Amino acid sequence: MRRSYIILVGMAVILPLVLGGCKPEPAQDAESRTGKDVTVEDVKKEASEALDIAGKYASQRKAEYEKELAARLKDMEARLGELKAEAEKKGDKLDAERRKEIDALQKELDRLKLRLEELKGRSAKAWDLLKEQFEKDTENLDRELGKEKKLIQT
């Protein structure tokens, strides 16, 4: 019984000491970290730095997206070249409608390549606004290339 009492008293003394040392420090506000009052200029400076970082990030995303789109358009150009080669093999057997469709696909691809070049000079914000439509246009061209390939092969 005495042994249990000693253990219980020991835990009662040691446990608060251990737990008391594990308390997280209270969050510090900007004033207590720097030792001075936070001014409007401090806020403006930090806000400006945050905007600069956000702008750099948006520019990086834009550059990555430009590369991705250029690669997609290059792939579509190769696929269109394959379609043209298949059309040439068919010769007179290929109807006029297929030839018109291939020409229309070439025009759409040329339009998208020109648009990509125009967009390269734009800001990241403009990119974000125009990106969705460009995505739709490239997806549509991709789908049409697939349809045309099936029609030529039949």
Protein Blocks (a to p, Z undefined) as FASTA:
>chain_A
ZZmmmmmmmmmmmmmmmmmmmpccddddfklmnopacdfklmmmmmmmmmmmmmmmmmmm
mmmmmmmmmmmmmmmmmmmmmmmmmmmmnmmmpcfklmmmmmmmmmmmmmmmmmmmmmmm
pcfklmmmmmmmmmmmmmmmmmmmmmmmmmmmZZ
